[in-house]
């Protein structure tokens, strides 16, 4: 249910927490000592969740982060979500029960478990592969994402602009996808997108130190926004 907290509306599928609260929730004990993930590991975990389409861009304020889970209502319906990622990958299926009366705490714990998984991968310096499979009501239980002709044309123009003006960005091993481009367009104007791409292009070690265009874009964008505050 929607509710008011911290002076703002928190909708179903959203969670408002500080980074400290998230780090504490994911902490573990080593003897008498309590260990926590670094702030950078948590930030990178959020980046991966965002890239995999599991969350929307967190809204940050002085009080904390507003985290929005993508397709939350869909996945809370047991008729739609019948298998785990491992079961879909191995082709096996076990009966999964979903309680309609789950508390907010149990949902929070599920979210923390997911962030913990990504934080562990970052802490171990392991590459993260997309593990999200969007589900639909077709017989294969997989969603087919369709884009409008306008979105396709816009993305093609973006690709052509990148090829002409930012050839190094175009050569990255993991270039921008149409989904990533649409996410950028939804939050930034074209001038800002072009400006960040040109900053990436002008960074000499780009192709040696970076492989993923979208992640690199977000890194450059965050640096630019941070610099504006000083």
MDAnalysis code that builds the backbone (N, CA, C; Angstrom):
import MDAnalysis as mda
import numpy as np

u = mda.Universe.empty(690, n_residues=230, atom_resindex=np.repeat(np.arange(230), 3), trajectory=True)
u.add_TopologyAttr("name", ["N", "CA", "C"] * 230)
u.add_TopologyAttr("resid", np.arange(1, 231))
u.add_TopologyAttr("resname", ["UNK", "UNK", "UNK", "UNK", "UNK", "UNK", "UNK", "UNK", "UNK", "UNK", "UNK", "UNK", "UNK", "UNK", "UNK", "UNK", "UNK", "UNK", "UNK", "UNK", "UNK", "UNK", "UNK", "UNK", "UNK", "UNK", "UNK", "UNK", "UNK", "UNK", "UNK", "UNK", "UNK", "UNK", "UNK", "UNK", "UNK", "UNK", "UNK", "UNK", "UNK", "UNK", "UNK", "UNK", "UNK", "UNK", "UNK", "UNK", "UNK", "UNK", "UNK", "UNK", "UNK", "UNK", "UNK", "UNK", "UNK", "UNK", "UNK", "UNK", "UNK", "UNK", "UNK", "UNK", "UNK", "UNK", "UNK", "UNK", "UNK", "UNK", "UNK", "UNK", "UNK", "UNK", "UNK", "UNK", "UNK", "UNK", "UNK", "UNK", "UNK", "UNK", "UNK", "UNK", "UNK", "UNK", "UNK", "UNK", "UNK", "UNK", "UNK", "UNK", "UNK", "UNK", "UNK", "UNK", "UNK", "UNK", "UNK", "UNK", "UNK", "UNK", "UNK", "UNK", "UNK", "UNK", "UNK", "UNK", "UNK", "UNK", "UNK", "UNK", "UNK", "UNK", "UNK", "UNK", "UNK", "UNK", "UNK", "UNK", "UNK", "UNK", "UNK", "UNK", "UNK", "UNK", "UNK", "UNK", "UNK", "UNK", "UNK", "UNK", "UNK", "UNK", "UNK", "UNK", "UNK", "UNK", "UNK", "UNK", "UNK", "UNK", "UNK", "UNK", "UNK", "UNK", "UNK", "UNK", "UNK", "UNK", "UNK", "UNK", "UNK", "UNK", "UNK", "UNK", "UNK", "UNK", "UNK", "UNK", "UNK", "UNK", "UNK", "UNK", "UNK", "UNK", "UNK", "UNK", "UNK", "UNK", "UNK", "UNK", "UNK", "UNK", "UNK", "UNK", "UNK", "UNK", "UNK", "UNK", "UNK", "UNK", "UNK", "UNK", "UNK", "UNK", "UNK", "UNK", "UNK", "UNK", "UNK", "UNK", "UNK", "UNK", "UNK", "UNK", "UNK", "UNK", "UNK", "UNK", "UNK", "UNK", "UNK", "UNK", "UNK", "UNK", "UNK", "UNK", "UNK", "UNK", "UNK", "UNK", "UNK", "UNK", "UNK", "UNK", "UNK", "UNK", "UNK", "UNK", "UNK", "UNK", "UNK", "UNK", "UNK", "UNK", "UNK", "UNK", "UNK", "UNK"])
u.atoms.positions = np.array([
    [0.837, -1.197, 0.000],
    [0.000, 0.000, 0.000],
    [0.873, 1.249, 0.000],
    [0.366, 2.326, -0.631],
    [1.074, 3.592, -0.617],
    [1.018, 4.187, 0.787],
    [2.062, 4.938, 1.134],
    [2.075, 5.564, 2.444],
    [2.933, 6.827, 2.393],
    [2.798, 7.650, 3.404],
    [3.607, 8.853, 3.512],
    [4.718, 8.584, 4.520],
    [5.942, 8.803, 4.119],
    [7.090, 8.628, 5.015],
    [8.167, 9.626, 4.629],
    [8.849, 10.170, 5.618],
    [9.913, 11.145, 5.383],
    [9.411, 12.333, 4.568],
    [8.131, 12.656, 4.747],
    [7.564, 13.801, 4.058],
    [7.299, 13.584, 2.586],
    [7.277, 12.329, 2.133],
    [7.024, 12.064, 0.716],
    [6.173, 10.813, 0.570],
    [5.565, 10.669, -0.609],
    [4.718, 9.514, -0.878],
    [5.586, 8.330, -1.303],
    [5.452, 7.222, -0.570],
    [6.164, 5.986, -0.907],
    [5.137, 5.012, -1.465],
    [5.258, 4.678, -2.727],
    [4.289, 3.810, -3.385],
    [4.678, 2.346, -3.226],
    [3.718, 1.489, -3.521],
    [3.972, 0.056, -3.496],
    [5.116, -0.272, -4.447],
    [6.071, -1.077, -3.967],
    [7.225, -1.402, -4.792],
    [8.372, -0.424, -4.628],
    [8.217, 0.548, -3.722],
    [9.285, 1.510, -3.472],
    [9.809, 1.352, -2.041],
    [11.056, 1.732, -1.847],
    [11.709, 1.610, -0.549],
    [12.581, 2.837, -0.339],
    [12.423, 3.475, 0.819],
    [13.239, 4.659, 1.113],
    [14.217, 4.308, 2.225],
    [15.502, 4.347, 1.906],
    [16.540, 3.997, 2.873],
    [17.779, 4.865, 2.654],
    [18.552, 5.053, 3.711],
    [19.855, 5.690, 3.575],
    [20.865, 4.618, 3.193],
    [21.984, 5.048, 2.620],
    [23.016, 4.069, 2.266],
    [23.538, 3.378, 3.529],
    [23.613, 4.110, 4.632],
    [24.074, 3.509, 5.886],
    [23.143, 2.391, 6.326],
    [21.824, 2.608, 6.207],
    [20.861, 1.575, 6.582],
    [21.017, 0.332, 5.707],
    [21.268, 0.548, 4.422],
    [21.453, -0.587, 3.505],
    [22.719, -1.353, 3.863],
    [23.797, -0.618, 4.138],
    [25.056, -1.278, 4.507],
    [24.901, -2.059, 5.808],
    [24.177, -1.484, 6.766],
    [23.985, -2.176, 8.034],
    [23.114, -3.418, 7.859],
    [22.096, -3.319, 6.988],
    [21.215, -4.467, 6.757],
    [21.956, -5.615, 6.089],
    [23.010, -5.299, 5.337],
    [23.774, -6.320, 4.620],
    [25.029, -6.745, 5.376],
    [25.216, -6.228, 6.576],
    [26.436, -6.528, 7.334],
    [26.435, -7.964, 7.840],
    [27.593, -8.440, 8.243],
    [27.721, -9.799, 8.766],
    [28.786, -9.795, 9.869],
    [28.740, -10.807, 10.713],
    [29.661, -10.893, 11.844],
    [30.846, -11.796, 11.527],
    [32.020, -11.328, 11.942],
    [33.236, -12.135, 11.887],
    [33.772, -12.159, 13.312],
    [33.459, -13.242, 14.034],
    [33.786, -13.277, 15.454],
    [32.945, -12.257, 16.197],
    [33.607, -11.348, 16.899],
    [32.890, -10.288, 17.604],
    [32.817, -8.998, 16.786],
    [33.371, -9.049, 15.603],
    [33.424, -7.860, 14.760],
    [32.340, -7.908, 13.695],
    [31.751, -6.764, 13.391],
    [30.740, -6.680, 12.338],
    [31.351, -6.029, 11.104],
    [31.271, -6.738, 9.984],
    [31.815, -6.245, 8.721],
    [30.686, -5.672, 7.862],
    [31.029, -4.653, 7.049],
    [30.050, -4.064, 6.141],
    [30.685, -3.857, 4.767],
    [29.848, -3.878, 3.731],
    [30.321, -3.557, 2.395],
    [30.687, -2.074, 2.337],
    [31.626, -1.750, 1.492],
    [32.010, -0.352, 1.321],
    [30.899, 0.393, 0.591],
    [30.911, 1.708, 0.735],
    [29.911, 2.528, 0.054],
    [30.031, 2.380, -1.458],
    [31.268, 2.231, -1.950],
    [31.470, 2.091, -3.395],
    [30.901, 0.765, -3.909],
    [31.005, -0.312, -3.096],
    [30.438, -1.599, -3.507],
    [28.921, -1.508, -3.606],
    [28.300, -0.800, -2.664],
    [26.847, -0.628, -2.700],
    [26.445, 0.189, -3.921],
    [27.204, 1.245, -4.213],
    [26.896, 2.089, -5.373],
    [27.002, 1.292, -6.663],
    [28.050, 0.463, -6.770],
    [28.209, -0.342, -7.984],
    [27.109, -1.394, -8.084],
    [26.673, -1.906, -6.923],
    [25.575, -2.872, -6.934],
    [24.309, -2.223, -7.486],
    [24.045, -0.979, -7.085],
    [22.890, -0.256, -7.612],
    [23.027, -0.045, -9.118],
    [24.244, 0.251, -9.570],
    [24.469, 0.453, -11.001],
    [24.114, -0.813, -11.781],
    [24.509, -1.965, -11.256],
    [24.227, -3.222, -11.936],
    [22.728, -3.539, -11.916],
    [22.070, -3.273, -10.780],
    [20.628, -3.489, -10.708],
    [19.906, -2.603, -11.718],
    [20.385, -1.375, -11.851],
    [19.803, -0.436, -12.812],
    [20.026, -0.921, -14.239],
    [21.245, -1.347, -14.512],
    [21.578, -1.811, -15.860],
    [20.760, -3.044, -16.243],
    [20.532, -3.935, -15.278],
    [19.786, -5.162, -15.551],
    [18.277, -4.938, -15.586],
    [17.848, -3.695, -15.368],
    [16.420, -3.395, -15.439],
    [15.631, -3.849, -14.228],
    [16.313, -4.058, -13.092],
    [15.625, -4.517, -11.892],
    [15.082, -3.355, -11.064],
    [15.737, -2.195, -11.162],
    [15.278, -1.006, -10.460],
    [15.325, 0.184, -11.409],
    [14.602, 1.236, -11.037],
    [14.699, 2.487, -11.767],
    [15.813, 3.317, -11.144],
    [16.195, 4.385, -11.815],
    [17.252, 5.265, -11.298],
    [16.859, 5.747, -9.899],
    [17.626, 5.405, -8.842],
    [17.268, 5.832, -7.483],
    [17.196, 7.350, -7.374],
    [16.162, 7.824, -6.693],
    [16.014, 9.262, -6.464],
    [16.708, 9.598, -5.159],
    [17.693, 10.451, -5.227],
    [18.504, 10.760, -4.058],
    [18.102, 12.091, -3.456],
    [18.044, 12.133, -2.133],
    [17.779, 13.373, -1.416],
    [18.738, 13.443, -0.237],
    [18.635, 14.497, 0.548],
    [19.515, 14.624, 1.706],
    [19.194, 13.586, 2.770],
    [17.997, 13.008, 2.718],
    [17.589, 12.020, 3.719],
    [17.913, 10.586, 3.311],
    [18.087, 10.339, 2.017],
    [18.367, 8.970, 1.589],
    [18.001, 8.729, 0.137],
    [17.795, 7.448, -0.199],
    [17.472, 7.034, -1.564],
    [16.045, 6.510, -1.637],
    [15.342, 6.871, -2.709],
    [14.057, 6.262, -3.010],
    [14.293, 5.240, -4.111],
    [14.151, 3.960, -3.757],
    [14.429, 2.861, -4.678],
    [13.109, 2.325, -5.208],
    [12.973, 2.219, -6.513],
    [11.754, 1.713, -7.136],
    [12.044, 0.403, -7.854],
    [11.351, -0.663, -7.452],
    [11.520, -1.973, -8.069],
    [10.710, -2.027, -9.363],
    [11.340, -2.419, -10.459],
    [10.635, -2.523, -11.735],
    [9.722, -3.747, -11.748],
    [8.536, -3.595, -12.331],
    [7.580, -4.699, -12.488],
    [7.233, -5.352, -11.148],
    [7.199, -4.552, -10.080],
    [6.988, -5.096, -8.734],
    [5.673, -5.867, -8.631],
    [4.571, -5.248, -9.055],
    [3.263, -5.905, -8.950],
    [3.216, -7.181, -9.779],
    [3.898, -7.148, -10.926],
    [3.877, -8.328, -11.792],
    [4.528, -9.516, -11.094],
    [5.687, -9.276, -10.495],
    [6.410, -10.374, -9.873],
    [5.803, -10.807, -8.541],
    [4.930, -9.980, -7.958],
    [4.267, -10.377, -6.719],
    [3.065, -11.279, -6.983],
    [2.717, -11.450, -8.254],
    [1.615, -12.334, -8.624],
    [2.169, -13.738, -8.854],
    [1.806, -14.723, -8.032],
    [2.366, -16.073, -8.168],
    [2.028, -16.734, -9.489],
    [0.989, -16.265, -10.163],
    [0.634, -16.844, -11.456],
    [1.625, -16.434, -12.540],
    [2.308, -15.318, -12.319],
    [3.251, -14.828, -13.314],
    [4.677, -15.279, -13.048],
    [4.997, -15.434, -11.784],
    [6.373, -15.750, -11.419],
    [6.406, -17.121, -10.774],
    [6.673, -18.164, -11.567],
    [6.590, -19.531, -11.078],
    [7.948, -20.203, -10.940],
    [8.996, -19.608, -11.495],
    [10.306, -20.244, -11.422],
    [11.363, -19.244, -11.035],
    [12.423, -19.730, -10.450],
    [13.551, -18.874, -10.116],
    [14.464, -18.774, -11.320],
    [15.418, -17.834, -11.251],
    [16.370, -17.686, -12.354],
    [17.137, -18.983, -12.580],
    [17.550, -19.643, -11.485],
    [18.301, -20.889, -11.603],
    [17.466, -21.968, -12.282],
    [16.165, -22.031, -11.910],
    [15.299, -23.050, -12.506],
    [15.104, -22.807, -13.989],
    [14.970, -21.530, -14.409],
    [14.802, -21.243, -15.824],
    [16.076, -21.557, -16.591],
    [17.234, -21.350, -15.919],
    [18.493, -21.602, -16.597],
    [18.757, -23.094, -16.758],
    [18.377, -23.894, -15.730],
    [18.660, -25.329, -15.775],
    [17.532, -26.134, -16.382],
    [16.353, -25.510, -16.537],
    [15.227, -26.219, -17.126],
    [14.426, -27.022, -16.112],
    [14.774, -26.881, -14.816],
    [14.032, -27.582, -13.776],
    [13.043, -26.628, -13.142],
    [12.043, -27.186, -12.483],
    [11.032, -26.335, -11.849],
    [10.604, -26.949, -10.525],
    [10.519, -26.103, -9.530],
    [10.010, -26.531, -8.241],
    [8.817, -25.667, -7.904],
    [7.953, -26.157, -7.060],
    [6.759, -25.412, -6.699],
    [7.139, -24.214, -5.843],
    [6.713, -23.037, -6.258],
    [7.019, -21.821, -5.530],
    [5.743, -21.241, -4.951],
    [5.765, -20.999, -3.657],
    [4.593, -20.446, -3.003],
    [4.850, -18.995, -2.663],
    [3.903, -18.135, -2.972],
    [3.991, -16.723, -2.651],
    [2.825, -16.341, -1.764],
    [3.130, -15.821, -0.602],
    [2.076, -15.444, 0.326],
    [1.589, -14.044, 0.004],
    [0.299, -13.912, -0.179],
    [-0.250, -12.601, -0.519],
    [-0.135, -11.648, 0.653],
    [0.035, -12.182, 1.856],
    [0.092, -11.334, 3.043],
    [1.498, -11.025, 3.497],
    [2.477, -11.048, 2.609],
    [3.844, -10.759, 3.009],
    [3.944, -9.350, 3.566],
    [4.778, -9.187, 4.596],
    [4.947, -7.888, 5.217],
    [5.946, -7.055, 4.446],
    [5.979, -5.765, 4.742],
    [6.948, -4.878, 4.088],
    [8.366, -5.337, 4.421],
    [8.564, -5.843, 5.663],
    [9.893, -6.281, 6.070],
    [10.389, -7.436, 5.201],
    [9.467, -8.366, 4.866],
    [9.895, -9.499, 4.049],
    [10.266, -9.046, 2.648],
    [9.517, -8.052, 2.104],
    [9.862, -7.520, 0.795],
    [11.212, -6.802, 0.849],
    [11.448, -6.071, 1.947],
    [12.722, -5.380, 2.099],
    [13.861, -6.387, 2.126],
    [13.640, -7.501, 2.829],
    [14.679, -8.511, 2.932],
    [15.016, -9.093, 1.563],
    [13.971, -9.311, 0.730],
    [14.214, -9.815, -0.618],
    [15.086, -8.846, -1.408],
    [14.783, -7.558, -1.246],
    [15.573, -6.543, -1.948],
    [17.006, -6.510, -1.454],
    [17.176, -6.595, -0.114],
    [18.520, -6.604, 0.450],
    [19.317, -7.817, -0.028],
    [18.645, -8.968, -0.142],
    [19.327, -10.176, -0.620],
    [19.875, -9.965, -2.026],
    [19.070, -9.292, -2.863],
    [19.485, -9.048, -4.247],
    [20.680, -8.089, -4.280],
    [20.617, -7.023, -3.477],
    [21.724, -6.063, -3.425],
    [22.975, -6.746, -2.886],
    [22.794, -7.637, -1.887],
    [23.928, -8.363, -1.325],
    [24.619, -9.202, -2.398],
    [23.802, -9.844, -3.244],
    [24.367, -10.673, -4.310],
    [25.243, -9.840, -5.238],
    [24.749, -8.667, -5.633],
    [25.506, -7.812, -6.531],
    [26.736, -7.236, -5.827],
    [26.580, -6.865, -4.548],
    [27.710, -6.310, -3.804],
    [28.812, -7.347, -3.658],
    [28.433, -8.600, -3.447],
    [29.418, -9.675, -3.356],
    [30.199, -9.799, -4.657],
    [29.491, -9.697, -5.782],
    [30.151, -9.820, -7.073],
    [31.138, -8.683, -7.284],
    [30.744, -7.472, -6.815],
    [31.658, -6.341, -6.942],
    [32.847, -6.499, -6.019],
    [32.605, -6.983, -4.794],
    [33.681, -7.155, -3.828],
    [34.693, -8.170, -4.323],
    [34.215, -9.156, -5.071],
    [35.105, -10.200, -5.605],
    [35.653, -9.848, -6.986],
    [35.318, -8.624, -7.459],
    [35.765, -8.185, -8.790],
    [35.333, -9.129, -9.897],
    [34.156, -9.707, -9.766],
    [33.650, -10.594, -10.801],
    [32.759, -9.820, -11.746],
    [32.784, -10.161, -13.001],
    [31.898, -9.520, -13.974],
    [30.469, -9.917, -13.707],
    [29.567, -8.966, -13.917],
    [28.163, -9.235, -13.684],
    [27.437, -9.387, -15.005],
    [26.736, -10.492, -15.153],
    [25.947, -10.716, -16.357],
    [24.487, -10.476, -16.050],
    [23.770, -10.040, -17.038],
    [22.349, -9.794, -16.848],
    [21.651, -11.092, -16.493],
    [20.897, -11.057, -15.371],
    [20.211, -12.262, -14.934],
    [18.707, -12.041, -14.822],
    [18.247, -10.980, -15.482],
    [16.828, -10.680, -15.410],
    [16.121, -11.218, -16.637],
    [15.093, -11.978, -16.426],
    [14.254, -12.430, -17.532],
    [12.852, -11.892, -17.281],
    [12.421, -10.949, -18.092],
    [11.101, -10.393, -17.941],
    [10.071, -11.402, -18.414],
    [8.972, -11.500, -17.634],
    [8.006, -12.566, -17.893],
    [6.703, -12.000, -18.431],
    [6.097, -12.705, -19.364],
    [4.817, -12.307, -19.920],
    [3.897, -13.511, -19.943],
    [2.705, -13.340, -20.443],
    [1.731, -14.419, -20.425],
    [1.765, -15.300, -21.662],
    [2.828, -15.213, -22.473],
    [2.881, -16.116, -23.608],
    [3.328, -17.491, -23.146],
    [3.265, -18.474, -24.013],
    [3.503, -19.853, -23.607],
    [4.937, -20.102, -23.163],
    [5.871, -19.255, -23.568],
    [7.260, -19.435, -23.171],
    [7.591, -18.708, -21.878],
    [6.603, -17.971, -21.325],
    [6.807, -17.212, -20.099],
    [7.928, -16.189, -20.218],
    [8.165, -15.692, -21.411],
    [9.164, -14.659, -21.594],
    [8.531, -13.482, -22.319],
    [8.885, -12.293, -21.870],
    [8.281, -11.104, -22.453],
    [9.045, -10.685, -23.704],
    [8.347, -10.227, -24.699],
    [8.968, -9.679, -25.887],
    [8.771, -8.169, -25.858],
    [9.857, -7.452, -25.671],
    [9.765, -6.006, -25.559],
    [9.707, -5.412, -26.962],
    [8.706, -4.619, -27.210],
    [8.569, -3.976, -28.511],
    [8.768, -2.468, -28.355],
    [9.332, -1.869, -29.358],
    [9.584, -0.429, -29.337],
    [8.829, 0.218, -30.490],
    [8.429, 1.447, -30.259],
    [7.701, 2.169, -31.296],
    [8.647, 2.518, -32.438],
    [8.069, 2.791, -33.595],
    [8.891, 3.174, -34.743],
    [9.664, 4.459, -34.455],
    [9.045, 5.356, -33.713],
    [9.721, 6.608, -33.359],
    [10.938, 6.334, -32.485],
    [10.800, 5.409, -31.511],
    [11.927, 5.057, -30.656],
    [13.049, 4.412, -31.460],
    [12.679, 3.542, -32.387],
    [13.687, 2.886, -33.219],
    [14.434, 3.900, -34.075],
    [13.683, 4.835, -34.671],
    [14.332, 5.857, -35.517],
    [15.253, 6.736, -34.680],
    [14.784, 7.096, -33.503],
    [15.592, 7.931, -32.614],
    [16.887, 7.226, -32.234],
    [16.796, 5.937, -31.946],
    [17.995, 5.172, -31.578],
    [18.943, 5.045, -32.768],
    [18.398, 4.851, -33.957],
    [19.240, 4.763, -35.151],
    [19.990, 6.078, -35.394],
    [19.306, 7.203, -35.162],
    [19.956, 8.507, -35.305],
    [21.069, 8.659, -34.272],
    [20.796, 8.170, -33.055],
    [21.801, 8.229, -31.990],
    [23.027, 7.397, -32.372],
    [22.791, 6.200, -32.892],
    [23.902, 5.347, -33.315],
    [24.720, 6.009, -34.425],
    [24.026, 6.636, -35.357],
    [24.717, 7.312, -36.469],
    [25.533, 8.490, -35.938],
    [24.967, 9.228, -34.986],
    [25.691, 10.362, -34.401],
    [26.925, 9.880, -33.651],
    [26.784, 8.790, -32.893],
    [27.913, 8.227, -32.158],
    [29.017, 7.804, -33.125],
    [28.637, 7.125, -34.197],
    [29.618, 6.646, -35.174],
    [30.378, 7.809, -35.819],
    [29.674, 8.919, -36.071],
    [30.284, 10.058, -36.751],
    [31.087, 10.952, -35.806],
    [30.629, 11.097, -34.580],
    [31.230, 12.070, -33.666],
    [32.019, 11.451, -32.509],
    [31.715, 10.209, -32.167],
    [32.397, 9.553, -31.053],
    [32.804, 8.139, -31.457],
    [33.734, 8.010, -32.404],
    [34.091, 6.680, -32.931],
    [34.640, 5.724, -31.883],
    [35.341, 6.250, -30.895],
    [35.858, 5.365, -29.830],
    [34.720, 4.777, -29.005],
    [33.708, 5.600, -28.720],
    [32.536, 5.122, -27.991],
    [31.828, 4.045, -28.802],
    [31.760, 4.258, -30.109],
    [31.102, 3.289, -30.989],
    [31.835, 1.950, -31.016],
    [33.148, 1.964, -30.749],
    [33.949, 0.748, -30.803],
    [33.975, -0.026, -29.487],
    [33.312, 0.478, -28.453],
    [33.340, -0.204, -27.158],
    [32.728, -1.599, -27.281],
    [33.246, -2.546, -26.522],
    [32.810, -3.945, -26.628],
    [31.326, -4.099, -26.332],
    [30.806, -3.294, -25.414],
    [29.385, -3.342, -25.068],
    [28.774, -1.973, -25.342],
    [28.345, -1.726, -26.576],
    [27.787, -0.412, -26.933],
    [26.401, -0.200, -26.329],
    [25.893, 0.996, -26.503],
    [24.562, 1.311, -25.998],
    [23.516, 0.420, -26.664],
    [22.549, -0.041, -25.870],
    [21.398, -0.754, -26.424],
    [20.242, 0.220, -26.546],
    [19.225, -0.156, -27.276],
    [18.069, 0.732, -27.440],
    [17.379, 0.981, -26.099],
    [17.329, -0.048, -25.249],
    [16.709, 0.106, -23.938],
    [17.480, 1.114, -23.097],
    [18.799, 1.022, -23.108],
    [19.624, 1.960, -22.347],
    [19.484, 3.375, -22.882],
    [19.426, 3.507, -24.210],
    [19.258, 4.823, -24.820],
    [17.934, 5.459, -24.402],
    [16.862, 4.656, -24.373],
    [15.552, 5.171, -23.970],
    [15.576, 5.623, -22.521],
    [16.278, 4.874, -21.666],
    [16.402, 5.278, -20.256],
    [17.091, 6.635, -20.141],
    [18.150, 6.832, -20.936],
    [18.857, 8.099, -20.903],
    [17.962, 9.236, -21.393],
    [17.222, 8.981, -22.480],
    [16.336, 10.017, -23.032],
    [15.234, 10.396, -22.068],
    [14.811, 9.438, -21.237],
    [13.723, 9.695, -20.296],
    [14.149, 10.622, -19.156],
    [15.463, 10.698, -18.893],
    [15.894, 11.531, -17.764],
    [16.795, 12.706, -18.171],
    [17.321, 12.677, -19.414],
    [18.239, 13.734, -19.844],
    [17.845, 14.261, -21.214],
    [18.161, 15.532, -21.463],
    [17.912, 16.065, -22.806],
    [19.072, 15.677, -23.727],
    [18.843, 15.857, -25.027],
    [19.834, 15.398, -26.000],
    [21.171, 16.101, -25.814],
    [21.162, 17.388, -25.492],
    [22.405, 18.144, -25.333],
    [23.276, 17.528, -24.246],
    [22.653, 17.126, -23.144],
    [23.404, 16.537, -22.041],
    [23.954, 15.167, -22.431],
    [23.142, 14.363, -23.128],
    [23.597, 13.040, -23.571],
    [24.807, 13.198, -24.488],
    [24.712, 14.136, -25.445],
    [25.809, 14.360, -26.386],
    [27.060, 14.848, -25.662],
    [26.871, 15.730, -24.686],
    [28.004, 16.280, -23.935],
    [28.767, 15.176, -23.196],
    [28.033, 14.270, -22.538],
    [28.685, 13.187, -21.799],
    [29.387, 12.228, -22.750],
    [28.735, 11.925, -23.870],
    [29.360, 11.033, -24.866],
    [30.660, 11.643, -25.407],
    [30.670, 12.956, -25.604],
    [31.878, 13.619, -26.091],
    [32.974, 13.612, -25.032],
    [32.577, 13.708, -23.754],
    [33.564, 13.595, -22.672],
    [34.193, 12.204, -22.674],
    [33.375, 11.188, -22.883],
    [33.883, 9.819, -22.980],
    [34.857, 9.694, -24.145],
    [34.487, 10.269, -25.280],
    [35.311, 10.200, -26.480],
    [36.673, 10.857, -26.254],
    [36.674, 11.949, -25.514],
    [37.909, 12.704, -25.293],
    [38.790, 12.100, -24.213],
    [38.297, 11.071, -23.538],
    [39.101, 10.395, -22.511],
    [39.976, 9.356, -23.203],
    [41.250, 9.625, -23.269],
    [42.163, 8.815, -24.087],
    [42.150, 7.313, -23.763],
    [42.167, 6.903, -22.482],
    [42.223, 5.447, -22.204],
    [40.874, 4.737, -22.247],
    [39.881, 5.329, -22.874],
    [38.524, 4.785, -22.872],
    [38.487, 3.301, -23.246],
    [39.029, 2.972, -24.410],
    [38.924, 1.597, -24.906],
    [39.822, 0.623, -24.133],
    [40.819, 1.143, -23.443],
    [41.703, 0.287, -22.664],
    [41.128, -0.022, -21.284],
    [40.382, 0.937, -20.733],
    [39.923, 0.789, -19.354],
    [38.426, 0.548, -19.211],
    [37.666, 0.712, -20.277],
    [36.223, 0.543, -20.187],
    [35.718, -0.348, -21.331],
    [34.678, -1.110, -21.040],
    [34.075, -1.966, -22.077],
    [32.597, -1.658, -22.282],
    [31.914, -1.219, -21.228],
    [30.466, -1.010, -21.271],
    [30.138, 0.466, -21.418],
    [29.516, 0.838, -22.526],
    [29.227, 2.248, -22.806],
    [28.249, 2.847, -21.799],
    [27.203, 2.099, -21.445],
    [26.171, 2.630, -20.553],
    [26.722, 2.872, -19.155],
    [27.480, 1.900, -18.627],
    [28.078, 2.070, -17.296],
    [29.048, 3.237, -17.287],
    [29.837, 3.354, -18.364],
    [30.798, 4.440, -18.451],
    [30.088, 5.785, -18.518],
    [28.995, 5.831, -19.272],
    [28.198, 7.061, -19.359],
    [27.722, 7.477, -17.971],
    [27.178, 6.524, -17.208],
    [26.676, 6.838, -15.868],
    [27.789, 7.325, -14.952],
    [28.977, 6.743, -15.092],
    [30.115, 7.181, -14.278],
    [30.490, 8.624, -14.602],
    [30.585, 8.938, -15.881],
    [30.926, 10.303, -16.301],
    [29.828, 11.284, -15.890],
    [28.570, 10.852, -16.007],
    [27.455, 11.727, -15.647],
    [27.477, 12.063, -14.155],
    [27.723, 11.045, -13.323],
    [27.765, 11.266, -11.874],
    [28.908, 12.207, -11.497],
    [30.054, 12.031, -12.161],
    [31.187, 12.921, -11.891],
    [30.848, 14.356, -12.259],
    [30.169, 14.530, -13.380],
    [29.797, 15.875, -13.825],
    [28.812, 16.518, -12.855],
    [27.852, 15.728, -12.376],
    [26.857, 16.259, -11.431],
    [27.498, 16.592, -10.094],
    [28.449, 15.763, -9.660],
    [29.153, 16.025, -8.402],
    [29.986, 17.298, -8.500],
    [30.645, 17.476, -9.658],
    [31.478, 18.659, -9.861],
    [30.652, 19.945, -9.820],
    [29.393, 19.853, -10.258],
    [28.521, 21.037, -10.259],
    [28.189, 21.505, -8.862],
    [28.313, 20.626, -7.873],
    [27.964, 20.979, -6.496],
    [29.066, 21.761, -5.791],
    [30.236, 21.824, -6.422],
    [31.374, 22.511, -5.788],
    [31.782, 23.756, -6.551],
])
